[in-house]
Amino acid sequence: MKKIDVKKRYDVAVIGGGLTGKLMISILIKSGIFEENKLCWINTDKKISEDKRVSFINYKNFFKLKNYCGISFLTNDYLKIHKIEIHNINEVKPISLEDKMGHGVIIRNDIFRNNLKISENNLKIYKSKVISTDHDEFQRYLVLENGIKINASLVLSADGNASPLRQLSNIKYINHDLDHTIISGYLNSNNFGVNTAKQIFLKDSFIGLLPFSKNLTNFVWSIDNKTLKGKVKFKYHDEIIERLNTFFSKDDITFKPPLSQSKKLQIYPINIKYVQYPFNKRLVLIGDSAHSIHPLAGQGFNLSMEDCFDVIDCIRNAKNIGKDFGDISILYEYTNKRKTRKDFITLITTILFYIFKKRNDYMNKFINISFKTIEKTSFKKLFKILARGY
Ligand SMILES: Cc1cc2nc3c(=O)[nH]c(=O)nc-3n(C[C@H](O)[C@H](O)[C@H](O)COP(=O)(O)OP(=O)(O)OC[C@H]3O[C@@H](n4cnc5c(N)ncnc54)[C@H](O)[C@@H]3O)c2cc1C
């Protein structure tokens, strides 16, 4: 077989065809900082996305996508969220966060991706995985599975939770298994408001409910592995419907199995990754490769979007003063910019996860009393701020 050994040189190479990788390359092109033929995208994913999960995008990021990045969506592509309710088992009252301007929007991941238009005329796209990497003072070298070699002044790697690039470039991180499984899917619903999102903390699991249309609700169910242990045929739809219908019986909200086209489930183990310094020479991690968190507050992709916005700002500032945008000082600057919010969101989602996972009956009573108190105080504002993205 003919051996391929081609060296291509770029200013920036983006790795990953997930939400973060596609957003990164598309706003990099739109920014006009580089000529398009100086950028490349390593994307092994299929052209048509089948990711039917939905994401909550906070108001601040949605505003930035539209007004700073020129990415707009049709109004029927998304639903505005005006109310977020946090429920707990045996509650007296949920915490209810209302925001007339909107906390943010709900959009399906494949619709989001398809709205990121990328002209493939000048952009070089490589459809092969990165299998090794090296660097010198000026370049990062990437070797692809098909034998092609690429050099770039800066590599932005959005290669996900398992991040081979993080491994290949010896970036240290903490991995923590939460011993929960995430199940994502849809349910037919009755009386579930189209502008309300709910997070419900049950005894053995937590359920995030996001409206998708008048009668279709998306769920993200985080379930303790103890509940699943030894059950060969766990009937996910029946089990979640039973839990939800019991919980909401007092509110007249009901759930039913979805029609067959919406029946598919996505099931993942959940582990968190904390990367204190998500960079190495001429390489920066963005998205889930730089921070993987529990989805209970719907903030994972929000953090990833902010990575993309901040990395662009750092590159632009460096270019404006004639500095090498791949220099280690710029990578430090970027990391410092991201640190507070990344640490805060990782900490708060992990603390919430463990408070609700470890609670006993006594603690649950205390939580419900706290819910009642929070509901009456201005402390509620803190949750609003978290949801909106400030
Ligand atoms: C059920 C669920 C619900 C969620 N809901 C929300 C929400 O409401 N709001 C929110 O903000 N976040 C949410 N999140 C989090 C969000 O989905 C993720 O943060 C986001 O999808 C991560 O995207 P990513 O592109 O960084 O990673 P990924 O989607 O994992 O993409 C990684 C990409 O890298 C590629 N890749 C891997 N290795 C290589 C290699 N060696 N060479 C080249 N390419 C490679 C892969 O093929 C893939 O394309 C949720 C997560 C889950 C699990």
The ligand as a Tripos MOL2 file, in Angstrom:
@<TRIPOS>MOLECULE
LIG
   53    58     1     0     0
SMALL
NO_CHARGES

@<TRIPOS>ATOM
      1 C1        -27.5630   13.8230   28.8310 C.3       1 LIG1
      2 C2        -26.7900   15.1040   28.7970 C.ar      1 LIG1
      3 C3        -27.4650   16.3230   28.7650 C.ar      1 LIG1
      4 C4        -26.7680   17.5300   28.7240 C.ar      1 LIG1
      5 N1        -27.4620   18.6970   28.7440 N.ar      1 LIG1
      6 C5        -26.7910   19.8730   28.7120 C.ar      1 LIG1
      7 C6        -27.4770   21.1200   28.7610 C.ar      1 LIG1
      8 O1        -28.6990   21.1880   28.8620 O.2       1 LIG1
      9 N2        -26.7510   22.2690   28.6920 N.ar      1 LIG1
     10 C7        -25.3890   22.2400   28.6120 C.ar      1 LIG1
     11 O2        -24.7730   23.3220   28.5830 O.2       1 LIG1
     12 N3        -24.7120   21.0650   28.5710 N.ar      1 LIG1
     13 C8        -25.3630   19.8970   28.6140 C.ar      1 LIG1
     14 N4        -24.6780   18.7210   28.5800 N.ar      1 LIG1
     15 C9        -23.2340   18.7240   28.3560 C.3       1 LIG1
     16 C10       -22.9130   18.8300   26.8620 C.3       1 LIG1
     17 O3        -23.6950   17.9340   26.1040 O.3       1 LIG1
     18 C11       -21.4440   18.5440   26.6130 C.3       1 LIG1
     19 O4        -20.7030   19.4190   27.4420 O.3       1 LIG1
     20 C12       -21.0680   18.7990   25.1700 C.3       1 LIG1
     21 O5        -21.8420   18.0040   24.3040 O.3       1 LIG1
     22 C13       -19.5930   18.4560   24.9640 C.3       1 LIG1
     23 O6        -19.2590   18.6300   23.6280 O.3       1 LIG1
     24 P1        -17.7620   18.4120   23.1500 P.3       1 LIG1
     25 O7        -17.7750   18.7740   21.7030 O.co2     1 LIG1
     26 O8        -16.8280   19.1300   24.0480 O.co2     1 LIG1
     27 O9        -17.4470   16.8550   23.3220 O.3       1 LIG1
     28 P2        -18.0000   15.6100   22.4720 P.3       1 LIG1
     29 O10       -19.4000   15.8060   22.0750 O.co2     1 LIG1
     30 O11       -17.6770   14.3930   23.2560 O.co2     1 LIG1
     31 O12       -17.1260   15.6110   21.1350 O.3       1 LIG1
     32 C14       -15.8090   15.1250   21.0840 C.3       1 LIG1
     33 C15       -15.3930   15.0110   19.6230 C.3       1 LIG1
     34 O13       -14.0050   14.6820   19.5490 O.3       1 LIG1
     35 C16       -13.8230   13.6770   18.5500 C.3       1 LIG1
     36 N5        -12.5800   12.9590   18.8540 N.ar      1 LIG1
     37 C17       -12.2900   12.1900   19.9410 C.ar      1 LIG1
     38 N6        -11.0480   11.7070   19.8270 N.ar      1 LIG1
     39 C18       -10.5190   12.1820   18.6680 C.ar      1 LIG1
     40 C19        -9.2660   12.0350   18.0240 C.ar      1 LIG1
     41 N7         -8.2890   11.2720   18.5180 N.pl3     1 LIG1
     42 N8         -9.0520   12.6670   16.8330 N.ar      1 LIG1
     43 C20       -10.0360   13.4600   16.3010 C.ar      1 LIG1
     44 N9        -11.2600   13.6260   16.8770 N.ar      1 LIG1
     45 C21       -11.4840   12.9910   18.0460 C.ar      1 LIG1
     46 C22       -15.0810   12.8240   18.6580 C.3       1 LIG1
     47 O14       -15.2800   12.0760   17.4840 O.3       1 LIG1
     48 C23       -16.1360   13.9160   18.8590 C.3       1 LIG1
     49 O15       -16.5350   14.4580   17.6310 O.3       1 LIG1
     50 C24       -25.3530   17.5040   28.6780 C.ar      1 LIG1
     51 C25       -24.6660   16.2900   28.6970 C.ar      1 LIG1
     52 C26       -25.3590   15.0990   28.7790 C.ar      1 LIG1
     53 C27       -24.5900   13.7980   28.8440 C.3       1 LIG1
@<TRIPOS>BOND
     1     1     2 1
     2     2     3 ar
     3     2    52 ar
     4     3     4 ar
     5     4     5 ar
     6     4    50 ar
     7     5     6 ar
     8     6     7 ar
     9     6    13 1
    10     7     8 2
    11     7     9 ar
    12     9    10 ar
    13    10    11 2
    14    10    12 ar
    15    12    13 ar
    16    13    14 ar
    17    14    15 1
    18    14    50 ar
    19    15    16 1
    20    16    17 1
    21    16    18 1
    22    18    19 1
    23    18    20 1
    24    20    21 1
    25    20    22 1
    26    22    23 1
    27    23    24 1
    28    24    25 2
    29    24    26 1
    30    24    27 1
    31    27    28 1
    32    28    29 2
    33    28    30 1
    34    28    31 1
    35    31    32 1
    36    32    33 1
    37    33    34 1
    38    33    48 1
    39    34    35 1
    40    35    36 1
    41    35    46 1
    42    36    37 ar
    43    36    45 ar
    44    37    38 ar
    45    38    39 ar
    46    39    40 ar
    47    39    45 ar
    48    40    41 1
    49    40    42 ar
    50    42    43 ar
    51    43    44 ar
    52    44    45 ar
    53    46    47 1
    54    46    48 1
    55    48    49 1
    56    50    51 ar
    57    51    52 ar
    58    52    53 1
@<TRIPOS>SUBSTRUCTURE
     1 LIG1         1 GROUP 0 **** ****
